[in-house]
């Protein structure tokens, strides 16, 4: 009679470990994607703040009421690197003096107001 070794894992133990890893991954991946999207959104917002600030400086220096992205870059700030394929080339900054706001108009007509 030969003795069988009792070392190693059973099929059931391995399946349980795989299921647990699968459940952890199912919870972690959506959370990671949410954090990633929030990071992209914050980066884009900060980029637009930079454009608005440069636009305000440009308008103060020139006396104009609006300015395009092409007039600001690269004189007033370095070229902005995109994080989500966004397009800053069609961005315009104008001043809404009735509400003390700078308004950044993005490609597609979306506007982002900045109060000062």
N, C-alpha and C positions, 0 to 999 in steps of 0.2 A: 504494500500500500504506500502510495506517495502522499506526502503532505502538500496541501495547496496553500499558497501564500495568502494571507488576509490583508496584505498591503494594497493601497490604492483606493480609488473612489468607486462607488457603485453608479450605475446609470442614473438612478433616481437622484442621487446627490448632485451629479453634474447637471442634470436638467433643472434642478432647483436653483443652482447658482446661475445658470443661463437666464432663467426667468427673472431672477432678482436683478441681474445686470440689465436686462431688457426694460424692466420697470423703471430703474434709475435713469436710463437713457431717455425713456419716454417723458420723464418729468424734467430732465435737464435741458434737452434740446429746445423746447419752446421758450423756456426761461432765457437761455442764451440768445435766441433770436430776438426776443423782446428787448433785452439789454443792448444788443447790437443796433437795432432800429432806433432806439432812444438816443444812442450815441451819435448815430448819423444825423438825426434831427437836430440835436444840440449843436453839432458841428456846422450844419447848414445855417442855423440861426445865428451862430457866432460869426460866420462868414458874412451874412447879411448885415449884421451890426457893424462890422468892419467897413463894408461898402457904404452904409448910411453915415458913419462917422467921416469917412473920406469925402463923401458927397457934401456933407455940411461944411467941412473945411473949404472945399472947392467953391461952394456957393458963397461963402463969406468972403473969400478972396476975389472972386470975379463979379459978384453982385447978380449972378444969374439965379433963376428960380428953379431950374432943374438941370440935371447932368446925367449923362449916360455912363455906363461902365467903362466904355472904351476911352473916355476922357480922363477917368480916374486911374486906370491901370496902365502902366506900372509906376506912374509918377507918385501917387498918393499911397499905394500899398503894393506889395509883391503880388504876382499872379496867384490867384486862389486855385488850389488843387481841389478837384471835385471828389466827393466821397460816395455819391450815389448816382453819378451820371447826370447831375443837374447842369444847367447851362446858365452861366452868368453874363454871357455876351449881350443879351437883350435886356439886362437889368437897367432900370432908370431910377434915379433918386429925385424926388421933388419935395418942396416944402409946403405944408398946409399951415399957413400962418394963423388961420382962424382957430386952430386947435393946438398950436405949438407942437406940431408933429413933423417928422420926416417920414415920407412914405416911400418904400422901396417896391417898385412894380417889377414882378418877375415875369419870365417867359410864361405865356399862357394867361396873363392877366391877373394872377394872384398878387395881392398887395400885402405888405407887412409894415405896420406902422411902428414908429419909434418916437416916444414922447421925450422931449428935452425940457 
